[in-house]
Amino acid sequence: MTLPTTELNFDPNWTADEAMRAGAEGPMSPFHRWAAWHMAIEYQAAFESGRKANLFNALQLCASHGLPMPEWVAKAYLKGFHRWNSYDAPSLDEAFDVKLPKGAHVGRLKKERKLRLAVPIKVRELQRQGRAIDESLFHDVGVALNVSGSTARNAYYKSPFRKLLHLQEME
């Protein structure tokens, strides 16, 4: 078995366009690793503000993109694993404090997760074609992703990837 390399093939200080120009084919490409690196930073802030599931989002990024595990990820993982492994917590969700919020609907959460990257990428694609961010654009994004224009708009404004991709609002 070969593990992905942790050697960086990108500069964390690149813009989204610079990372895209360096290559965007597959999860080990400079763009995807650059994006994952920056998302891990976003996940740390969310984790520290109480959204503990972001630990697993960061672990997934590291594993999928061959990135070194940030120190905060290693410490949080080891703390939770120790709580579970020593039976201080009866389950993994309690050990890592990652229970679904009361009243959460898994189907809705699944849909939101799917759209949080797809919508900003489609918006960026249409912007590059000269389109302004307006209701017509969100309608077209919705059609392309099989959701309503208002769902596309809401997903866009909630997405952490919007900030990452430095999408410019040309309203």
For each residue, the residues with C-beta under 8 A, 3 or more apart:
1:
2:
3: 66
4: 28 65 66
5: 28 66
6: 66 67 68
7:
8: 11 12 33 37
9: 22 28 29 30 33
10: 14 19 22 30 31 33 34 37
11: 8 14 18 34
12: 8 34 37 38
13:
14: 10 11 18 19 22 34
15: 18 19 166
16: 19 20 31 34 35 164 165 166
17: 20 21
18: 11 14 15 21 22
19: 10 14 15 16 22 24 30 31 34 35
20: 16 17 24 31
21: 17 18
22: 9 10 14 18 19 29 30 31 34
23: 29 30 31
24: 19 20 29 30 31 32
25: 29
26: 29 32
27: 32 33 36 64 65
28: 4 5 9 32 33 65 66
29: 9 22 23 24 25 26 32 33
30: 9 10 19 22 23 24 33 34
31: 10 16 19 20 22 23 24 34 35
32: 24 26 27 28 29 35 36 65
33: 8 9 10 27 28 29 30 36 37 65 66 67
34: 10 11 12 14 16 19 22 30 31 37 38
35: 16 19 31 32 38 39 161 164
36: 27 32 33 39 40 61 62 64 65 67
37: 8 10 12 33 34 40 41 65 67
38: 12 34 35 41 42 164
39: 35 36 42 43 57 58 61 160 161 164
40: 36 37 43 44 58 61 62 67 70 73
41: 37 38 44 45
42: 38 39 45 46 160 163 164
43: 39 40 46 47 54 55 57 58 61
44: 40 41 47 48 54 58 70 72 73
45: 41 42 48 49
46: 42 43 49 51 54
47: 43 44 51 52 54 55 58 72 76
48: 44 45 72
49: 45 46
50:
51: 46 47 54
52: 47 55 76 96 97 98
53: 56 57 96 98
54: 43 44 46 47 51 57 58
55: 43 47 52 58 59 73 76 77 80 96 98
56: 53 59 60 96 98
57: 39 43 53 54 60 61
58: 39 40 43 44 47 54 55 61 62 70 73
59: 55 56 62 63 69 73 77
60: 56 57 63 64
61: 36 39 40 43 57 58 64 65 67
62: 36 40 58 59 65 66 67 68 69 70 73
63: 59 60
64: 27 36 60 61
65: 4 27 28 32 33 36 37 61 62
66: 3 4 5 6 28 33 62
67: 6 33 36 37 40 61 62
68: 6 62
69: 59 62 73 74 77
70: 40 44 58 62 73 74
71: 74 75
72: 44 47 48 75 76
73: 40 44 55 58 59 62 69 70 76 77
74: 69 70 71 77 78
75: 71 72 78 79
76: 47 52 55 72 73 79 80
77: 55 59 69 73 74 80 81
78: 74 75 81 82
79: 75 76 82 83
80: 55 76 77 83 84 89 92 95 96 97
81: 77 78 84 85 95
82: 78 79 85 86 88
83: 79 80 86 88 89 94 95 96
84: 80 81 87 88 89 91 92 95 96
85: 81 82
86: 82 83
87: 84 90
88: 82 83 84 95
89: 80 83 84 92 94 95
90: 87 94
91: 84 94 95
92: 80 84 89 95 96 98
93: 96 97 98 99
94: 83 89 90 91 97 99
95: 80 81 83 84 88 89 91 92
96: 52 53 55 56 80 83 84 92 93
97: 52 80 93 94
98: 52 53 55 56 92 93
99: 93 94
100: 104 106 109
101: 104
102:
103:
104: 100 101 108 109
105: 108 109
106: 100 109 110
107: 110 111
108: 104 105 111 112
109: 100 104 105 106 112 113
110: 106 107 113 114
111: 107 108 114 115 147
112: 108 109 115 116 155 158
113: 109 110 116
114: 110 111 118
115: 111 112 118 119 145 147 151 152 155 159
116: 112 113 119 120 155 158 159 160 161
117: 120 121 159 161
118: 114 115 121 122 145
119: 115 116 122 123 141 145 152 155 156 159
120: 116 117 123 124 156 159 161 162 165 167
121: 117 118 124 125 161 165
122: 118 119 125 126 141 144 145 152
123: 119 120 126 127 133 137 141 156 162 167
124: 120 121 127 128 165 167
125: 121 122 128 129
126: 122 123 129 131 137 140 141
127: 123 124 130 131 132 133 167 168 170
128: 124 125
129: 125 126
130: 127
131: 126 127 136 137 140
132: 127 137 170 171
133: 123 127 137 138 167 169 170 171
134: 137 138 171
135: 138 139 149 153
136: 131 139 140
137: 123 126 131 132 133 134 140 141
138: 133 134 135 141 142 149 150 152 153 156
139: 135 136 142 143 149 152
140: 126 131 136 137 143 144 149
141: 119 122 123 126 137 138 144 145 149 152 156
142: 138 139 145 146 147 148 149 150 151 152
143: 139 140 146
144: 122 140 141
145: 115 118 119 122 141 142 152
146: 142 143
147: 111 115 142 151 152 155
148: 142 151 152
149: 135 138 139 140 141 142 152 153
150: 138 142 153 154
151: 115 142 147 148 154 155
152: 115 119 122 138 139 141 142 145 147 148 149 155 156
153: 135 138 149 150 156 157
154: 150 151 157 158
155: 112 115 116 119 147 151 152 158 159
156: 119 120 123 138 141 152 153 159 162
157: 153 154 162
158: 112 116 154 155
159: 115 116 117 119 120 155 156 162
160: 39 42 116 163 164
161: 35 39 116 117 120 121 164 165
162: 120 123 156 157 159 165 167
163: 42 160 166
164: 16 35 38 39 42 160 161
165: 16 120 121 124 161 162
166: 15 16 163
167: 120 123 124 127 133 162
168: 127
169: 133
170: 127 132 133
171: 132 133 134
